[in-house]
Amino acid sequence: MAAAAQKSESFWDEATCSICLEYFTDPVSIPCGHSFCRACIDRCWGESETNFSCPQCRDTAQQRNLRPCRELGSLVERVKELKLQVEKELEEGPGLCERHREPLKLFCEEDQAPICLVCDRAKEHRDHRVLPIEEATQDYKNQIQDRMNSADAERERLQGWKRYTGSISQCHLVSVQGYCPTWTWGAFLTLHEGH
């Protein structure tokens, strides 16, 4: 039981902003890939106009580039609900079925609801997929963790793409300079800014 509580606490920490140490509110990611509450990173960066440093890894960016993390925001909401549910269950012990007054030990996947052993034998749940409630809870935790990992992987992929396109742009600049040795850098920039 203590190991499960420790794992769930670590899981809830993943949904926490490293600046305010609260659950993310309006989460955004910055160029290095770390996420923060929008208000927290705005306060941290203040009125600075260049060299934005990540509070977590100290990586710097030249522009204030905040990308909304909607999927992380919805995951945080689910984590909050899950934590409230777990805390309530720990306080009350296992809930009771309203119909049979038996402990809710199973979870019906079709109805997305906890049920008791008597309900499991009833006609309405007989052909449904039913799991022990602990197993269903772990499945949902795993799904949330998988979505968080997927969001992190997508963020990494987009950052790699950004780096790649930036290096391609740099190669094109060098290529243009090589083909037009009579042009000066200033003339190139003037033409580039005009378009």
Secondary structure, DSSP 8 states (H G I E B T S, - for coil): -HHHHHHHHHHHHTTB-TTT-SB-SSEEE-TTS-EEEHHHHHHHHTT--S-EE-TTT--EESS---EE-HHHHHHHHHHHHHHHHHHHHHHH-S-B-TTT--B--EEETTTTEEE-HHHHHSGGGTTS-EEEHHHHHHHHHHHHHHHHHHHHHHHHHHHHHHHHHHHHHHHHHHHHHHH-TTS-HHHHHHHHHH-
